[in-house]
Amino acid sequence: MMESPYFLGIHVGHDCNVSVMDADGRVLFAAGEERFNRQKMFAGFPAQSLAFVLDRFGRNVSYLATARMRMREKLVRELRFFVTSFAHRRAAPRFSIWVKNGLNKLFSGRSLEAHVQDTGIDPEWPVENVEHHRAHAAGAFYHSGFDRAWIMTLDGEGDGLSCAFYRGSRTGGLESVCTFFHNDVTVGRDYEKVTAMLGFHPIRHPGKVTGLAAYGKYHEDCIADLRDYLDQAWVSDRSRILSPAEAYQVIEPEGLQKLREMRQTRFGRYSREDIAFSIQWLTEQKVQELIRRTIPDIETSSICLAGGVFANVSVNRRVKAMGFQSVFVMPAMTDCGLSLGAGLFCHPNRSRIPAADTMYFGCSYTPDEIRHVLDQRSVAYTCPANMARTVAELLAAGKVIARFDGAMEFGPRALGNRSILYHCGDPSVNDWLNRQLNRTEFMPFAPVTMEPFAADRYENYRGAERTARFMTITFACSPQMHQESPAVVHVDGTARPQIIHEQDNPGYYAILDAYYHLSGIPTLVNTSFNMHEEPIVRTPVEALAAFESSHLDALIAGPYLVRRS
């Protein structure tokens, strides 16, 4: 039997991942390597996920798209950065440091070829190289559903840049408007630096600082001190605290020690909450300033957002509040979505690719495969005739239930198929369930709400309907939401919802609908199905292990229901 041709995307590096598209531009599969090797935000080559793709789809690859510049383009950009830095009298690395780092960047681009023999990549496959920020932009625009839009990408650094603006058109493609080197716009690195200063991992935990910021207050002196420190750090600290070679894995002990000392000396009089508030405030102000400086027609335009900074859902809310007609955030907005963005940019039918209604692109398992695992481990289970009704009754009785069903979500958010569910009337859930899952206590849980009720629960929802399907933006909660769902309203009065349509996920929607008919509330707590510092579960074996470790009350495993004995 002849294999069907498909288009393969690969991202090599931080949060590496693979994706598969067919000739019509439909996504057939997409997943991060972390879900296979169980190393959270793994940096390297997506060997196991690529092997899974080749085993499942065969080797009839039309092209291989990768989110990395060609070597010659990298060299040109590095030279331009070095020359521009001196021309503008900015702090530039010493020549020897620049040469060393430039060569590292150049030859790190060979990692794809270096793995050809080990991973089964065919050297005869046509390879398309897509620059990092252009891949981010393509992923956001071509899944937005917009015919025309502005696109902004913003992260710590990718292919030498930290920020870029594009104009997107279904017929004209992506037009580059302006780009910024990584030391021109340091918003992403600033957030990472403060994250490390506050004692968290700079790459994994910026979201914790976002949650913590809601507990702080506007402190003019703290904001001024932090702004001055960050501005000075990029002039005087040419090593940028984070080692270029290790930035996405570990922080240098010496740099970490400097940051911890700075926390106690220069910032010792400020609470960690006020420092978190200050970096959040500065980030929002700088993002808005960049947009105002670049986009002249905000009120008549739509905007797409991608890059690690836009994992910050509070920033996304501020962007929407600027007056754009519509906002769309790439659901896999960090580097975890670059393989798909590169594939979309190169796809011959990209102008006809429909808007994203789902991110259920990962591994799925048949009832027989799930039952085999349950039987093999002697796990007792039932097969309810009406799963939605049974689960809704358990939720109404205060039970915590994990759901493992259908295809795994692509990107950082759990959207119901690898989720933990609970009723949202208990405001103390953030304390005890976070403790049960070994998570940081101040992180709020997110809600999932049935779409017909969304506009009454979330203020300023219109214009962000599509992006709200993927938990990528916060909204101020209405008084009704405060009253009926206090467990998912953060201390600042906002929530980061998943708005679910019935056609998006009928089984998941049916649970909410059954719960609504029992309680009158169209919302549940939805948090990711994983233990602290572990990737979201992928397989039935992992689901059972996480269920047992977290001592939840019940597990939906496909058509089967497992209850804790």
C-alpha positions in Angstrom: 0.0 0.0 0.0 1.4 3.4 -1.1 2.0 5.9 1.7 0.2 9.3 1.4 2.5 12.3 1.1 2.6 14.7 4.0 4.5 17.8 5.1 6.7 17.5 8.1 7.7 20.3 10.4 10.5 20.1 13.0 11.8 22.5 15.6 15.3 21.7 17.0 16.2 23.5 20.3 14.3 24.7 23.3 10.9 23.0 23.6 11.5 21.0 20.5 8.5 19.6 18.6 7.2 18.0 15.4 4.1 18.5 13.3 2.5 16.8 10.3 0.2 18.4 7.7 -1.6 16.9 4.7 -1.7 18.4 1.2 -4.8 20.5 2.1 -3.1 22.0 5.1 -4.9 20.0 7.7 -2.9 19.3 10.8 -2.7 15.5 11.2 -0.4 15.4 14.2 1.6 17.8 16.4 3.4 17.2 19.7 6.3 18.3 21.8 9.2 16.1 22.6 8.7 16.6 26.3 5.5 14.5 26.1 7.6 11.5 24.8 10.8 11.8 26.9 9.1 13.2 30.0 11.6 16.0 30.3 9.7 19.3 30.7 10.4 21.9 28.0 13.2 19.6 26.7 15.9 21.4 24.6 17.5 19.4 21.9 16.4 17.3 19.0 12.8 15.8 18.9 14.1 12.2 18.4 11.3 10.2 20.0 8.4 12.3 18.6 10.0 12.2 15.1 10.3 8.4 15.4 6.7 8.2 16.3 5.8 10.3 13.2 7.8 8.1 10.8 6.4 5.0 12.3 2.8 6.3 12.0 2.9 8.2 8.7 5.7 6.6 6.9 8.5 8.2 4.9 6.7 9.8 2.0 7.6 13.4 3.0 6.9 16.2 0.5 9.1 18.6 2.4 10.7 19.1 5.8 10.2 22.6 7.3 12.4 23.6 10.1 12.3 26.8 12.2 15.9 27.9 11.8 17.8 30.2 9.5 20.2 29.0 6.9 23.9 29.3 7.9 24.6 32.1 5.5 21.7 34.1 6.7 22.8 33.5 10.3 26.2 34.9 9.5 24.8 38.0 7.8 22.5 38.7 10.7 25.3 38.2 13.3 27.5 40.6 11.3 24.7 43.1 11.1 24.1 42.9 14.8 27.8 43.5 15.6 28.1 46.5 13.2 24.8 48.0 14.3 25.7 47.8 17.9 28.8 49.9 17.4 27.2 52.3 15.0 24.5 53.1 17.6 27.1 53.2 20.4 25.3 50.5 22.2 27.0 48.0 24.4 28.3 45.3 22.1 30.1 42.1 23.1 33.9 42.1 22.9 35.1 40.9 19.5 36.3 37.6 20.9 33.0 36.9 22.7 31.1 37.8 19.6 33.2 35.5 17.4 32.8 32.6 19.9 29.0 33.1 20.3 28.6 33.7 16.5 30.4 30.5 15.7 28.3 28.6 18.3 25.1 29.9 16.7 26.3 29.1 13.2 27.3 25.5 13.9 24.4 24.8 16.2 22.4 25.1 13.0 23.9 21.8 11.8 22.1 19.9 14.5 19.4 18.7 12.0 22.0 17.3 9.6 24.0 15.8 12.4 21.0 13.7 13.5 20.1 12.4 10.0 21.6 8.9 10.5 20.2 8.5 14.0 16.6 9.6 13.4 15.8 8.3 9.9 15.6 11.7 8.2 16.2 11.2 4.5 18.9 13.5 3.1 16.9 13.6 -0.2 13.9 15.3 1.4 13.6 18.9 0.4 14.3 21.1 3.4 12.8 24.5 3.9 14.4 26.8 6.5 12.2 29.4 8.1 13.5 32.1 10.3 12.5 31.8 14.0 10.2 34.9 14.2 8.7 34.3 10.8 7.7 30.8 11.9 6.1 32.3 15.0 4.2 34.8 12.9 3.0 32.2 10.4 1.7 29.9 13.1 -0.4 32.8 14.5 -1.7 34.4 11.3 -2.6 31.3 9.3 -4.6 29.8 12.2 -6.3 33.1 13.1 -8.9 33.1 10.4 -8.2 36.7 9.6 -7.9 37.8 5.9 -5.6 40.6 6.9 -3.9 41.4 10.2 -0.9 42.8 12.0 1.3 40.2 13.6 3.7 40.8 16.5 6.2 38.3 17.7 8.1 38.8 21.0 10.3 36.4 23.0 13.7 36.3 24.7 15.7 35.6 21.5 15.4 33.6 18.4 17.8 33.7 15.4 19.3 36.9 16.9 16.0 38.8 17.2 13.6 39.3 20.1 10.7 41.1 18.4 9.2 41.5 14.9 6.2 43.0 13.3 4.5 41.8 10.1 1.5 42.6 7.9 -0.3 39.4 7.1 -2.6 38.9 4.1 -4.2 35.6 2.9 -3.2 36.5 -0.7 0.0 38.4 -0.1 1.6 36.3 2.7 3.7 37.8 5.4 5.4 41.2 4.9 8.1 42.1 7.3 7.6 45.6 8.7 10.3 45.9 11.3 12.6 43.7 13.5 14.5 44.2 16.7 17.8 42.6 17.8 17.7 40.8 21.2 19.4 43.8 22.9 17.0 46.3 21.3 14.0 44.9 23.0 14.7 43.0 26.1 11.2 42.5 27.5 11.4 38.7 27.4 14.9 38.4 29.0 13.9 41.1 31.6 11.0 38.9 32.7 13.2 35.8 32.9 15.8 37.7 34.9 13.3 38.9 37.5 11.7 35.4 37.6 15.2 34.0 38.6 15.7 36.8 41.1 12.5 35.8 42.8 13.7 32.2 43.2 11.9 30.5 40.2 13.3 28.8 37.1 13.7 31.6 34.5 12.4 29.6 31.6 9.8 27.3 33.2 8.2 29.7 35.7 7.5 33.2 34.4 3.8 32.2 34.6 4.2 32.0 38.4 5.4 35.5 38.5 2.4 36.6 36.5 0.1 34.9 39.0 2.1 36.4 41.9 1.9 39.9 40.4 -1.8 40.0 41.2 -1.0 40.0 44.9 1.3 43.0 44.6 0.5 46.7 44.3 1.7 49.7 42.3 4.8 50.9 44.1 6.4 53.8 42.2 9.8 53.4 43.8 9.9 49.7 43.1 9.0 50.2 39.5 11.6 52.9 39.1 14.3 50.9 40.8 13.6 47.8 38.7 13.5 49.8 35.5 16.8 51.4 36.2 18.4 48.1 37.2 17.3 46.3 34.0 18.3 49.2 31.8 21.8 49.3 33.4 22.1 45.5 33.4 22.0 45.3 29.6 24.7 48.0 29.3 27.1 46.7 31.9 26.5 43.0 32.0 27.6 41.7 28.7 27.2 38.1 29.7 23.4 38.9 30.2 23.4 36.7 33.4 22.1 33.8 31.4 24.8 31.9 29.6 24.1 31.9 25.9 24.8 28.2 25.6 22.8 27.2 28.7 20.0 29.8 28.7 17.2 27.3 28.2 18.5 24.6 30.6 20.2 26.0 33.6 21.2 29.4 35.0 24.9 29.9 35.7 25.6 29.6 39.4 27.5 32.8 39.4 24.7 34.7 37.7 22.1 33.2 39.9 24.1 34.2 43.0 24.3 37.8 41.7 20.6 37.9 41.3 19.8 36.5 44.7 22.2 39.0 46.3 20.5 41.8 44.3 17.2 40.6 45.6 18.4 41.0 49.2 20.4 44.3 48.8 19.0 46.6 46.1 15.5 45.2 46.3 15.4 44.0 49.9 12.9 46.6 51.0 10.3 45.5 48.5 8.0 42.4 48.8 8.3 39.7 46.2 4.6 40.5 45.3 5.5 44.1 44.6 8.5 43.1 42.5 6.3 40.7 40.5 3.8 43.5 40.0 6.5 45.8 38.9 7.9 43.5 36.2 4.4 42.7 35.0 3.5 46.4 34.8 6.8 47.3 33.0 6.2 44.4 30.5 2.7 45.5 29.7 3.8 49.1 29.3 6.7 48.2 27.0 4.5 45.9 24.8 1.9 48.6 24.4 4.6 51.2 23.6 6.0 49.0 20.9 2.6 48.5 19.4 1.7 52.2 19.4 5.0 53.0 17.9 4.6 50.5 15.0 0.9 50.1 14.3 -0.9 53.3 13.1 -4.4 51.9 12.6 -5.1 50.0 15.8 -8.9 50.7 15.9 -9.5 49.3 12.4 -7.1 46.4 12.6 -6.9 42.9 14.0 -3.7 41.6 15.6 -2.1 38.1 15.9 0.4 37.4 18.7 3.1 34.8 19.1 6.4 34.2 21.0 7.1 33.4 24.6 6.1 36.8 26.0 2.5 36.1 24.8 2.3 33.1 27.1 1.6 36.0 29.5 -2.2 36.1 29.4 -2.3 39.4 31.3 -0.2 41.0 28.6 -2.6 39.7 26.0 -5.5 41.2 27.8 -3.7 44.6 27.8 -3.1 44.3 24.0 -6.8 43.6 23.4 -7.8 46.6 25.6 -5.8 48.9 23.2 -8.8 48.9 20.9 -8.1 46.2 18.2 -11.1 44.8 16.5 -10.0 41.3 17.2 -7.0 39.6 18.9 -5.7 36.1 18.2 -2.9 34.4 20.2 -1.2 31.4 18.7 -2.3 28.6 21.0 1.2 27.1 21.0 2.7 30.5 21.3 6.1 29.6 22.6 8.8 27.7 20.8 6.7 24.6 21.4 4.7 25.6 18.3 7.5 26.5 15.9 7.4 23.2 13.9 3.8 24.0 13.0 4.5 27.6 12.2 7.4 26.6 9.9 5.2 24.0 8.2 2.4 26.6 7.7 4.7 29.2 6.3 6.0 26.7 3.6 2.7 25.0 2.8 1.6 25.5 -0.8 -2.0 25.9 0.3 -1.4 28.1 3.3 -3.7 30.9 2.0 -6.7 28.5 2.2 -5.9 27.0 5.6 -9.0 27.4 7.8 -9.0 29.1 11.2 -8.0 26.9 14.1 -10.9 25.5 16.0 -8.9 22.8 17.8 -5.5 21.9 19.1 -6.3 18.2 19.6 -3.4 17.2 17.4 -1.5 14.7 19.7 -1.5 11.0 20.5 -4.8 9.2 21.0 -5.7 5.7 22.1 -8.5 3.3 21.2 -10.8 1.8 23.9 -9.1 -1.5 23.4 -5.6 0.0 24.0 -6.9 1.7 27.2 -8.7 -1.4 28.4 -5.6 -3.5 27.9 -3.6 -1.2 30.2 -6.3 -1.2 32.8 -6.6 -5.0 32.8 -2.8 -5.5 32.8 -2.6 -3.5 36.0 -5.7 -5.1 37.5 -7.5 -1.7 37.8 -11.2 -1.9 38.5 -13.3 0.1 36.2 -16.9 0.5 34.9 -18.2 1.6 31.5 -21.1 4.0 32.3 -24.0 4.1 29.8 -24.1 7.9 30.2 -20.6 9.0 31.1 -21.4 12.7 31.1 -24.3 12.3 33.5 -22.3 10.1 35.8 -19.3 12.4 35.9 -21.5 15.5 36.4 -23.1 13.8 39.5 -19.6 13.1 40.9 -18.5 16.7 40.3 -21.7 18.0 41.9 -20.8 15.8 44.9 -17.4 17.5 45.2 -15.3 14.9 43.6 -12.0 15.7 41.7 -11.9 13.9 38.4 -9.1 13.5 35.8 -10.1 13.2 32.1 -7.9 11.2 29.7 -9.8 10.9 26.5 -9.3 11.6 22.8 -6.3 13.2 21.2 -3.7 15.0 23.3 -3.6 18.8 23.1 -0.8 20.6 21.2 0.8 23.4 23.1 1.1 24.3 26.8 -2.6 24.2 27.7 -4.8 21.3 28.7 -8.1 21.7 26.9 -10.2 18.9 28.4 -8.6 15.8 27.0 -5.7 15.7 29.5 -7.4 17.8 32.3 -8.4 17.6 35.9 -12.0 18.8 36.6 -13.7 20.1 39.7 -16.7 22.3 40.6 -15.9 26.0 40.8 -17.9 26.9 44.0 -15.1 26.2 46.5 -12.6 29.1 46.7 -10.3 27.1 48.9 -9.5 24.7 46.1 -6.5 26.7 45.1 -4.9 25.9 48.5 -5.7 22.2 49.0 -5.7 20.9 45.3 -2.5 22.8 44.5 -1.0 21.1 47.6 -2.3 17.8 46.5 -0.6 18.3 43.1 2.6 19.7 44.6 2.0 23.0 42.8 2.7 26.6 43.9 -0.1 27.8 46.1 -0.7 31.2 44.6 -1.3 30.0 41.0 -5.0 30.3 40.1 -6.9 27.5 38.4 -8.5 28.3 35.1 -12.2 27.8 34.2 -13.8 26.1 31.3 -17.2 27.7 30.3 -19.8 26.7 27.7 -19.8 29.2 24.9 -23.4 30.3 25.0 -22.7 31.7 28.5 -19.3 33.3 27.9 -20.4 36.9 27.2 -22.3 37.0 30.5 -19.4 35.7 32.5 -16.4 37.6 31.0 -16.2 41.3 30.3 -14.9 42.5 26.9 -15.1 38.9 25.5 -16.1 40.0 22.0 -13.2 40.3 19.7 -11.3 37.5 21.4 -13.8 34.6 20.9 -11.4 32.4 18.9 -8.4 32.9 21.1 -10.4 32.3 24.2 -11.0 28.7 23.0 -7.4 28.0 23.9 -6.9 29.7 27.4 -4.6 32.4 26.0 -6.1 35.5 27.4 -7.6 36.8 30.6 -10.9 38.7 31.1 -12.4 40.6 34.0 -15.1 38.5 35.5 -18.7 39.7 35.7 -20.5 39.9 39.1 -22.3 36.7 38.2 -19.0 34.9 37.7 -17.7 36.1 41.0 -20.8 34.9 42.8 -21.2 31.4 41.2 -17.6 30.4 40.4 -15.3 31.9 43.0 -12.8 29.1 42.7 -11.6 30.3 39.3 -11.7 34.1 39.8 -8.1 35.3 40.6 -7.4 37.8 43.4 -7.4 40.6 40.8 -10.9 39.7 39.6 -9.8 38.1 36.3 -9.9 34.6 34.9 -8.1 32.8 32.0 -11.0 30.7 30.5 -11.3 28.0 28.0 -14.5 28.7 26.1 -15.8 25.4 24.8 -18.1 25.0 21.8 -20.0 21.7 21.5 -18.5 20.9 18.1 -14.9 21.4 19.4 -15.1 18.5 21.8 -18.6 16.8 22.1 -17.7 14.5 25.0 -16.1 17.2 27.1 -18.9 19.6 26.3 -21.5 17.0 27.3 -20.0 16.8 30.8 -20.3 20.6 31.3 -23.9 20.5 29.8 -24.9 17.7 32.2 -23.3 19.6 35.2 -25.1 22.8 34.1 -28.5 21.0 34.2 -27.7 19.7 37.7 -26.3 22.9 39.2 -27.3 25.8 36.9 -23.6 26.7 36.5 -21.9 26.4 33.1 -18.4 26.4 34.3 -15.9 24.0 35.8 -12.3 24.1 37.1 -10.0 22.9 34.4 -6.3 22.3 35.3 -3.7 20.3 33.5 -3.4 16.5 34.2 0.1 16.2 35.5 2.1 16.4 38.7 4.2 19.4 39.5 7.2 19.9 37.1 6.1 17.0 34.9 4.8 17.3 31.4 1.1 16.7 30.8 0.3 13.0 30.5 0.4 11.4 27.1 -0.3 7.6 27.5 -2.8 5.5 29.5 0.1 4.3 31.7 1.1 7.9 32.5 -2.5 8.8 33.2 -2.9 5.9 35.7 0.4 6.9 37.4 -0.6 10.5 37.8 -4.0 9.6 39.0 -2.6 7.4 41.7 0.1 9.9 42.7 -2.3 12.8 43.0 -5.0 10.8 45.0 -7.8 12.1 42.8 -11.3 10.7 43.2 -11.9 9.3 39.7 -10.4 9.0 36.3 -12.1 9.0 32.9 -10.0 6.8 30.7 -11.8 6.8 27.3 -15.1 5.1 27.8 -14.1 3.7 31.2 -14.4 5.2 34.7 -11.9 4.4 37.4 -12.7 5.3 41.0 -10.3 5.6 43.8 -10.8 2.6 46.1 
